Structures are given as structure tokens and as C-alpha cells.
Amino acid sequence: MIPFSILDLAPIVEGSDAQDALARARRLATHADRTGYNRYWLAEHHNMPGIASAATAVMIAHAGQDTERIRLGAGGIMLPNHAPIMVAEQFGTLEAIYPGRIDLGLGRAPGGDQAVAHALRRTLVGGEDRFPKEVVELQAWLDDVQPGQRVKAVPGAGTKIPLWILGSSTFGAQLAAHLGLPYAFASHFAPGMMKQAVSIYRQTFQPSEQLKQPYVMLGYNMIAAETDAEADHIASSLRRTFVNLRRGTPTRLAPPDPSFDAEIQPHERVMLDQVLSCSAIGSPETVKRKVQAFIDETGADELILASHIFDEDKRMRSYEIAAEVRESLTPAKAASITS
């Protein structure tokens, strides 16, 4: 049975604040733990009025307090924003709090625009081009201490926390394959190069101490409700979020408002069709059909679900339906994505 995980951005909804978003994130992690999800990940974003997960390591520590089993992690930490030793110390601390349950997904984007990148790094020299070297450096900080090593990550050294490479292009696929690391593709918002990237990763994968065979986790939008009509109504919040983001006017997560659909321009509809192509929006039957088709097509080893839903109860129910549907899915026999 394919594992399902959750990707959370700790959305700040209209009429609320970051404090409420943090409380919702904690409740969602607990709900995910009780309903059989494999991982609960939070993502680093900056200067976004509707996202409260900028301090990702702090968020993970907070969200996991009432959990017992589920893996907790970052999907991901934008490594060029941080000194690798600081990431090792932060996640080494998390490993000490939640032993054996921490994942560390790494991305090479800034988690915001160029102004954000400058504010975070102070200088853009090197930037994303340093990413492969910094991944290797981070691995070293998390590995066993070597003889004569003067600087150590405390906590962190010797934890060998599992690293993941995140990506939305072929760059991350090549790096993950070269280092023998698991690969998570952002198909929930940038599916354009998914097939090519996953194919490259699988075909060029080199086994490592951490991972002997390629392992692919794919992002997937999930808005499940009792009926197709209800799910489509709820999904109007998601459509509005993507349109406002592309218009350069990001906002807090708005309540469902199907009348907004009438304001969407033709070119924006094309964008939505493309961006949301890896999505299941509908009743349990519709969700099962779409998810099964996606698994059959991609041969994904795991799905990480994103549910941008305004109402907390409906969001929890969406994840419940997904967990119920998962029980009746069959593994892919062959993935056409590798051809």
C-alpha cells in the first residue's frame, strides 16, 4: 500500500493570524499521526502574507508536540539561505526531541523573490550555484565526527538524519541521483517537468549508504469532500490563491467564493489547468479514480498531499477521506513515466 504524507504551509486564513495558523498546524500534525499518514512536513517560505512556516525548524518542534509515530520534517529547508552547520544544529536538536522521526528535505530556491533572497543572504554571490557543495557539507556535519575535526555540530553530529532533495526541474533529479538520496518533486504546483525529472532520477541513480534504490515522492493536491460539487466549491479558495500569486498579489487563504471564477481570465485558466494537473478534487469515488490513475502513470513510491482548504474541519475531513481511499488503492504494476 502506497504511503501518504502531508505537506503543510501553515496557511494563514482571512480573518485570522499567525497564532491561529500555528495552532492549526499542530492539530493537523496530531490528526495526521492518528489517521496513518507517514510524514508531516512543513515548507520554508518568506514574505508571504498567507504562510506562517518561515521558521520551519521551530514550526516542526511545535507541530510535533502531540504526535507519537509520524515522521516530522521539512519539505523543505531552502539551503542557500542558511549556513549548513546551523541547519545541522537545528535538525540535530529536533532529532534529540523526536528521535528517529526527523526528515530533512533540501531545496535550492530562496523561498521568495530576489528581494527576499538578498534580505536573507545579504549577498547573492554563489547563491543557488553553491547548493550541491552545501548539501555535501551538511551531510558531513550530520555524519560521525572525524579524527581531528575541530568544529562539530552539537546537537547534530552522528545523527545521520535522512536527507531528501526537493525539486521542480531536472537539476534536483540529477543531484539526488548522484548522491543516492530520495527525491521529492513539487508536482503539486510545478508539474511541467515531472516526468522528465523522475525518469532521469531513476535511470541515473547511484546507491548510497542512506539509500540503495531510487525513491520518489510526488506532491499532489487533495481536496476531498462528500460530493464532487462540494469539493469544487471548497477548491475555489485554492484557485484564487494561485491566480492571486501569479498576479503578484499574494493574499491570505480566502474562504470559498465560486463567483471569483468568473473573474479568471482565459490565460489564467490555462495556467490553472497546468498548475493543478496533479490534483484530485472531488468525492471519495472521484478521488480514488484520479489518485489511482496518477499512481499507475508515475509509479510513485509515496505521495505527499497538500490541501489548501479554508475551513479547518473540512480540511481535516479531506485528509480523512484521502486516508480511507488509500486503503483501496493498488500499487502501480509498471510506470510509463520511466519509458
C-alpha positions as CSV (number, residue, x, y, z in Angstrom):
1,M,0.0,0.0,0.0
2,I,1.5,3.3,-1.1
3,P,2.4,5.7,1.8
4,F,0.6,9.0,2.0
5,S,2.2,12.1,3.7
6,I,1.2,15.7,4.3
7,L,2.8,18.9,3.2
8,D,1.7,21.9,5.2
9,L,2.4,25.6,4.7
10,A,0.7,26.6,7.9
11,P,-1.8,28.8,5.9
12,I,-3.0,32.0,7.5
13,V,-6.7,32.3,6.6
14,E,-8.6,35.5,6.1
15,G,-9.8,37.0,9.4
16,S,-7.2,35.2,11.4
17,D,-3.5,35.5,12.2
18,A,-0.2,33.5,12.5
19,Q,-1.0,32.4,16.0
20,D,-4.1,30.6,14.8
21,A,-2.2,29.1,11.8
22,L,0.4,27.6,14.2
23,A,-2.4,26.1,16.4
24,R,-4.0,24.6,13.2
25,A,-0.7,23.2,12.1
26,R,-0.2,21.5,15.5
27,R,-3.7,20.0,15.3
28,L,-3.2,18.8,11.8
29,A,0.0,17.0,12.7
30,T,-1.8,15.2,15.5
31,H,-4.6,14.3,13.2
32,A,-2.2,13.0,10.6
33,D,-0.5,10.9,13.2
34,R,-3.8,9.3,14.3
35,T,-5.0,8.6,10.7
36,G,-2.0,6.7,9.5
37,Y,0.0,9.3,7.5
38,N,3.7,8.6,7.0
39,R,5.2,12.1,7.3
40,Y,4.2,15.6,8.2
41,W,6.4,18.2,6.5
42,L,6.5,22.0,6.6
43,A,7.9,24.2,4.0
44,E,10.1,27.3,4.3
45,H,8.6,30.4,2.6
46,H,9.3,34.1,3.3
47,N,7.4,37.4,2.8
48,M,4.1,35.6,2.1
49,P,1.1,37.0,3.9
50,G,-0.7,33.7,3.8
51,I,2.1,31.3,5.0
52,A,3.3,31.0,8.6
53,S,6.1,28.4,8.2
54,A,9.0,30.7,7.6
55,A,10.8,29.5,10.8
56,T,10.5,25.9,9.6
57,A,12.5,24.1,12.3
58,V,10.6,26.0,15.1
59,M,7.3,25.0,13.4
60,I,8.3,21.3,13.3
61,A,9.1,21.3,17.0
62,H,5.8,23.0,17.8
63,A,3.6,20.9,15.4
64,G,5.0,17.6,16.6
65,Q,4.3,18.0,20.3
66,D,1.2,15.8,20.4
67,T,2.4,13.2,18.0
68,E,3.7,9.7,18.7
69,R,4.6,7.9,15.5
70,I,4.6,10.1,12.4
71,R,7.8,11.3,10.8
72,L,8.3,15.1,11.0
73,G,10.4,17.2,8.7
74,A,11.0,20.0,6.2
75,G,9.8,20.0,2.7
76,G,11.9,21.8,2.7
77,I,14.7,24.0,4.1
78,M,16.0,26.3,1.4
79,L,19.6,25.6,2.0
80,P,21.2,28.6,0.3
81,N,19.5,30.8,2.9
82,H,21.4,29.1,5.8
83,A,24.8,28.0,6.9
84,P,24.9,24.2,6.7
85,I,26.2,23.9,10.2
86,M,23.2,25.9,11.6
87,V,20.8,23.6,9.7
88,A,22.7,20.6,11.2
89,E,22.3,22.0,14.7
90,Q,18.7,22.9,14.3
91,F,17.7,19.5,13.0
92,G,20.0,17.7,15.4
93,T,18.0,19.4,18.1
94,L,14.8,18.2,16.5
95,E,16.3,14.7,16.3
96,A,17.0,14.9,20.1
97,I,13.4,15.9,20.7
98,Y,11.8,13.4,18.3
99,P,14.4,10.6,18.0
100,G,14.3,8.5,14.8
101,R,11.4,10.6,13.3
102,I,13.1,13.6,11.6
103,D,13.4,14.1,7.8
104,L,15.3,17.0,6.2
105,G,14.3,18.0,2.7
106,L,16.5,20.5,0.9
107,G,15.7,23.0,-1.8
108,R,17.9,25.4,-3.7
109,A,15.4,28.3,-4.2
110,P,15.2,31.2,-1.7
111,G,11.6,30.6,-0.8
112,G,10.7,34.1,-2.0
113,D,11.7,36.7,-4.6
114,Q,15.1,38.3,-5.2
115,A,14.4,40.9,-2.5
116,V,13.8,38.1,0.0
117,A,16.9,36.4,-1.1
118,H,19.0,39.5,-0.6
119,A,17.5,40.1,2.8
120,L,18.2,36.5,3.9
121,R,21.7,36.1,2.5
122,R,22.9,39.7,2.4
123,T,24.8,38.8,-0.7
124,L,23.8,36.8,-3.7
125,V,27.3,35.6,-4.6
126,G,27.2,32.0,-5.3
127,G,23.6,31.5,-4.2
128,E,21.9,28.6,-5.8
129,D,25.1,27.5,-7.5
130,R,26.6,26.5,-4.1
131,F,23.8,24.1,-3.5
132,P,25.4,20.8,-4.3
133,K,28.5,21.6,-2.2
134,E,26.4,22.7,0.7
135,V,24.3,19.5,0.6
136,V,27.6,17.5,0.9
137,E,28.8,19.8,3.6
138,L,25.6,19.3,5.5
139,Q,25.9,15.6,5.2
140,A,29.3,15.8,6.7
141,W,28.1,17.9,9.7
142,L,25.4,15.2,10.4
143,D,27.9,12.3,9.9
144,D,30.2,10.8,12.6
145,V,32.9,13.1,13.9
146,Q,36.2,12.5,12.2
147,P,39.6,12.4,13.9
148,G,41.0,15.9,14.3
149,Q,37.7,17.6,13.5
150,R,37.8,20.9,15.3
151,V,34.2,22.1,14.7
152,K,31.3,19.9,15.4
153,A,27.5,20.3,15.1
154,V,26.2,19.9,18.6
155,P,23.5,18.6,18.5
156,G,23.7,17.1,15.1
157,A,26.9,15.2,14.6
158,G,26.4,11.5,14.3
159,T,22.7,11.7,13.8
160,K,22.8,10.9,10.1
161,I,19.4,12.5,9.7
162,P,17.9,11.3,6.3
163,L,18.3,14.0,3.7
164,W,16.0,14.5,0.7
165,I,16.5,16.6,-2.4
166,L,13.5,18.6,-3.5
167,G,13.0,19.8,-7.0
168,S,10.8,21.2,-9.7
169,S,13.2,20.7,-12.6
170,T,15.8,18.2,-13.7
171,F,18.6,19.8,-11.6
172,G,17.4,18.3,-8.4
173,A,16.8,15.0,-10.0
174,Q,20.4,14.7,-11.2
175,L,21.8,15.8,-7.8
176,A,19.6,13.4,-5.9
177,A,20.6,10.5,-8.2
178,H,24.3,11.4,-8.0
179,L,24.2,11.5,-4.2
180,G,21.9,8.5,-3.8
181,L,19.3,10.4,-1.9
182,P,15.5,10.2,-2.1
183,Y,13.8,12.7,-4.4
184,A,10.6,14.7,-3.8
185,F,9.2,16.6,-6.8
186,A,6.9,19.6,-6.5
187,S,4.3,18.4,-8.9
188,H,1.6,19.9,-6.7
189,F,2.5,23.4,-8.1
190,A,5.1,22.9,-10.9
191,P,4.3,19.6,-12.7
192,G,5.7,20.6,-16.1
193,M,9.0,18.7,-15.8
194,M,7.8,15.9,-13.5
195,K,8.0,13.0,-16.0
196,Q,11.4,14.0,-17.3
197,A,12.9,14.7,-13.9
198,V,11.7,11.4,-12.4
199,S,12.9,9.5,-15.4
200,I,16.4,11.0,-15.1
201,Y,16.5,10.3,-11.4
202,R,15.5,6.7,-11.7
203,Q,17.8,6.0,-14.7
204,T,20.9,7.6,-13.2
205,F,20.5,6.7,-9.5
206,Q,23.7,5.7,-7.7
207,P,23.2,3.7,-4.5
208,S,24.5,5.3,-1.3
209,E,24.8,4.5,2.4
210,Q,21.4,6.1,3.0
211,L,19.5,4.6,0.1
212,K,20.1,1.5,-2.0
213,Q,17.3,2.0,-4.6
214,P,15.7,5.2,-6.0
215,Y,12.7,6.5,-4.0
216,V,10.3,9.1,-5.5
217,M,7.8,11.1,-3.5
218,L,5.4,13.3,-5.6
219,G,3.5,16.3,-4.5
220,Y,-0.3,16.1,-5.1
221,N,-3.2,18.5,-4.4
222,M,-6.0,16.9,-2.5
223,I,-9.4,18.4,-1.9
224,A,-11.9,15.7,-1.0
225,A,-15.4,16.1,0.2
226,E,-18.6,14.1,0.3
227,T,-19.6,15.2,-3.3
228,D,-17.9,16.5,-6.4
229,A,-19.9,19.7,-6.1
230,E,-18.8,20.4,-2.5
231,A,-15.2,19.7,-3.3
232,D,-15.2,22.0,-6.3
233,H,-16.8,24.7,-4.1
234,I,-14.1,24.3,-1.5
235,A,-11.4,24.3,-4.2
236,S,-12.3,27.9,-5.2
237,S,-10.0,29.0,-2.4
238,L,-7.1,27.1,-4.0
239,R,-7.8,28.5,-7.4
240,R,-8.0,32.1,-6.0
241,T,-4.7,31.6,-4.2
242,F,-2.8,30.5,-7.4
243,V,-4.4,33.3,-9.5
244,N,-3.5,36.0,-7.0
245,L,0.0,34.7,-6.7
246,R,0.5,34.8,-10.4
247,R,-0.9,38.3,-10.5
248,G,1.7,39.4,-8.0
249,T,-0.8,40.0,-5.2
250,P,-0.4,37.1,-2.7
251,T,-3.1,37.0,0.0
252,R,-4.2,35.1,3.0
253,L,-6.2,32.0,2.2
254,A,-9.7,33.2,1.3
255,P,-13.0,31.4,2.0
256,P,-14.6,29.6,-0.9
257,D,-16.2,32.0,-3.3
258,P,-17.1,30.5,-6.7
259,S,-18.0,33.9,-8.0
260,F,-14.3,34.6,-8.2
261,D,-14.1,32.0,-11.0
262,A,-15.9,34.5,-13.3
263,E,-13.1,36.9,-12.8
264,I,-10.4,34.5,-14.0
265,Q,-9.0,35.4,-17.4
266,P,-8.6,32.9,-20.2
267,H,-4.8,32.8,-19.9
268,E,-5.2,32.3,-16.2
269,R,-7.5,29.3,-16.8
270,V,-4.8,27.8,-18.9
271,M,-2.3,28.4,-16.1
272,L,-4.6,26.8,-13.5
273,D,-5.2,23.7,-15.8
274,Q,-1.4,23.2,-16.0
275,V,-0.5,24.0,-12.4
276,L,-3.3,21.9,-10.9
277,S,-2.9,18.9,-13.3
278,C,-1.6,16.8,-10.4
279,S,-4.8,17.1,-8.2
280,A,-7.7,15.2,-7.0
281,I,-10.8,17.4,-6.3
282,G,-14.0,15.5,-5.7
283,S,-15.9,12.8,-3.8
284,P,-14.3,9.7,-2.5
285,E,-15.0,7.9,-5.7
286,T,-13.6,10.6,-7.9
287,V,-10.5,11.0,-5.6
288,K,-9.9,7.2,-5.8
289,R,-10.1,7.2,-9.6
290,K,-7.8,10.1,-10.0
291,V,-5.2,9.1,-7.5
292,Q,-5.1,5.5,-8.8
293,A,-4.5,6.8,-12.3
294,F,-1.7,9.1,-11.1
295,I,0.0,6.2,-9.3
296,D,-0.4,4.0,-12.3
297,E,1.1,6.7,-14.6
298,T,4.1,7.7,-12.4
299,G,4.9,4.6,-10.3
300,A,5.3,7.0,-7.3
301,D,6.8,5.4,-4.2
302,E,4.9,7.9,-2.0
303,L,2.5,10.8,-2.3
304,I,2.7,13.9,-0.2
305,L,-0.6,15.7,-0.2
306,A,-1.3,19.4,0.0
307,S,-4.9,20.5,1.0
308,H,-5.3,24.3,0.8
309,I,-8.7,24.5,2.4
310,F,-10.1,27.5,4.3
311,D,-12.3,25.7,6.8
312,E,-10.3,23.6,9.3
313,D,-13.0,20.9,9.8
314,K,-13.3,20.4,6.0
315,R,-9.5,20.3,5.7
316,M,-9.4,17.5,8.4
317,R,-12.2,15.7,6.6
318,S,-10.3,15.9,3.3
319,Y,-7.3,14.2,4.8
320,E,-9.6,11.6,6.4
321,I,-11.2,10.8,3.0
322,A,-7.7,10.5,1.4
323,A,-6.6,8.1,4.1
324,E,-9.7,6.0,3.6
325,V,-9.2,6.0,-0.2
326,R,-5.6,4.9,0.3
327,E,-6.8,1.6,1.8
328,S,-8.4,0.5,-1.5
329,L,-5.6,1.6,-3.9
330,T,-3.4,-0.9,-5.7
331,P,0.4,-0.3,-6.3
332,A,1.4,0.5,-9.9
333,K,2.5,-2.5,-11.8
334,A,4.6,-0.5,-14.3
335,A,5.2,3.2,-14.6
336,S,5.0,4.7,-18.0
337,I,7.0,7.7,-16.7
338,T,10.2,5.7,-16.9
339,S,9.9,4.9,-20.5
